[in-house]
Amino acid sequence: MKHLLKTITTAMLALLIHASATAADRGSADEAVAMVKKAIAYMKENGKEKAFAEFGNPGNAAFHDRDLYIFVYDLNGNSVAHGNNPKMVGKNLLEMKDHDGKFIIKGFIDVANAKGKGWVDYKWPNPVTKAVEQKSGYVEKVDNLIVGSGVYK
């Protein structure tokens, strides 16, 4: 009985340590919101052109942290900056759907227009694990743009 209790305790401790390490590898909701606010401030202080270049620069730790990065769309669904996939920039992605058929960019636009800011759930490839995972994107409307970041669950 004593041996069984020790084995269970050790297993539980190992699981807890693994869960903590995994959580540390992922950005949190608070960190995503803070990154968006930092990106908006940077954009207002330095102009859109310079900001968009920095959002797309993977070496800029202010806008790239683990699985967190900045994306920017206009209200017509055009990608103007993307921290994870520069091939998306310049394309209209209004009709883009996730793996379950949910409109992603339309969701961002709906939330931005209705509330000015908020969360949208969808599935997206994780840049760290390369697997399609459940994601929540936080977006804020700034003039005619939507600035966002997201967290993988």
C-alpha positions, -999 to 999 in steps of 0.1 A, spaced: 0 0 0 28 24 9 46 16 -24 13 22 -44 8 56 -27 44 66 -34 40 56 -71 7 75 -75 22 106 -58 53 105 -81 31 101 -112 9 130 -101 39 152 -95 54 143 -129 20 152 -146 19 185 -128 55 194 -138 47 185 -174 15 206 -175 34 236 -161 62 232 -187 36 229 -215 17 260 -203 50 280 -202 56 271 -238 23 288 -248 13 324 -246 -16 333 -223 -47 353 -230 -33 382 -209 -1 381 -229 -20 381 -262 -41 411 -251 -9 429 -239 9 422 -272 -21 437 -292 -21 468 -271 17 471 -275 13 467 -313 -14 494 -314 7 518 -294 37 510 -317 16 516 -348 3 550 -335 38 561 -325 58 549 -356 32 548 -384 16 519 -401 43 511 -426 71 507 -400 48 489 -376 37 464 -403 73 456 -411 81 450 -374 50 428 -369 63 406 -398 99 405 -385 104 372 -366 134 386 -349 114 413 -331 107 397 -297 82 425 -289 58 410 -315 69 374 -316 69 354 -284 66 316 -285 33 309 -303 22 346 -300 24 370 -330 6 400 -344 -18 399 -374 -35 429 -390 -65 430 -414 -85 458 -429 -122 458 -426 -126 443 -461 -106 412 -451 -72 422 -467 -42 410 -448 -18 439 -442 6 423 -417 10 388 -405 37 377 -380 36 340 -388 29 338 -425 41 367 -447 26 350 -478 -8 360 -465 0 397 -467 -16 415 -496 -43 389 -500 -80 392 -494 -89 365 -469 -125 375 -461 -138 341 -472 -111 321 -454 -125 293 -432 -109 271 -405 -108 233 -406 -144 232 -394 -157 256 -420 -159 286 -397 -152 320 -413 -122 334 -394 -117 369 -408 -154 376 -410 -155 367 -373 -128 392 -365 -146 419 -385 -180 411 -368 -165 413 -333 -145 445 -342 -175 463 -357 -200 452 -330 -178 456 -298 -146 473 -309 -126 444 -294 -131 408 -283 -123 372 -288 -130 348 -318 -126 310 -315 -113 290 -345 -88 263 -355 -54 273 -368 -19 258 -373 3 263 -343 37 278 -354 54 258 -326 38 224 -328 28 226 -366 -5 209 -356 -39 225 -362 -52 234 -328 -81 253 -312 -72 290 -310 -88 321 -296 -79 353 -314 -81 386 -296 -88 416 -319 -91 453 -315 -104 478 -341 -81 507 -348 -96 531 -374 -102 508 -405 -79 480 -392 -82 450 -370 -51 443 -349 -49 409 -332 -30 380 -316 -42 347 -304 -36 319 -279 -37 281 -286 -58 261 -261 
